[in-house]
């Protein structure tokens, strides 16, 4: 690994990769750099993580890599892409747009099969991987891609275990969030793309998590960055020269007051559960703490969510909902669109009903919808 990393670093900018035949897109400079990096990395028999921000073109860069590898008989062949079900349609559209002569097949649904594969793309979902891991692992794939790779941040999960069982000549992880909650997220991704790079999980925790994450040792942080640098390419929209035509992202935190109903529920919940927590320990205590935090989040969303009310009056009962209405009154008259995210499907359904009652056209997208329905919602 060390020798390959040195070769990668020494030649990382020396050998330009021409635009692949069949690519109907003009890559930006940073995308060409990403293609060159991925091409050289996979040619050395290694894997890596392309961790660009969302919207910077990870998909088209990967399509270009697939086309580039088709020019060499040693690396040509089908590419298997694993992604969330809601992204199947996006992958298919992007391939047909940027590589129109490249076959693309969905390995999804009751009639899925892997017969008569050509040198194109096979698209499947994380859920299908879990259900059909044996068939996907029965062949060695020239290129295996894990999109939204944070789905396997738990290396002991069924999904991660199934992914690791699929033989591949080269592995590429795509994610805009290589570290979501903990440095071990990064270990889980890179231990799949480049096994052995960071040692075992226990070794990684002792060597890196404690000094970098717990002790905040800047020298340890720099050492870890140097170690993973050849195998992790991270670009942000705010980086100079990456996407100057994109406007800067503005993040605004807007504190809101609880309504009287929310405050009463909040206080009652805290009082009841803290008394229970005080009398427990171990896993029981941990479970009660999680229950408390979940309840408080739901109360802050809307009392109707916490109380599991299905068709209650909504207006005037939640500070958050009142603020959303104020924002919509400003944004919608200007002809702009709004994406509202909530962690809970139950809250999403309450919001959808509230917006519909207000006469605001709204679409509800969640993980329980069939793939075809999700594709249609995303398109609309």
Order of alpha helices (4+ residues) and beta strands (2+ residues): alpha-alpha-beta-alpha-beta-alpha-beta-beta-alpha-alpha-beta-alpha-beta-alpha-alpha-alpha-beta-alpha-alpha-alpha-alpha-alpha-alpha
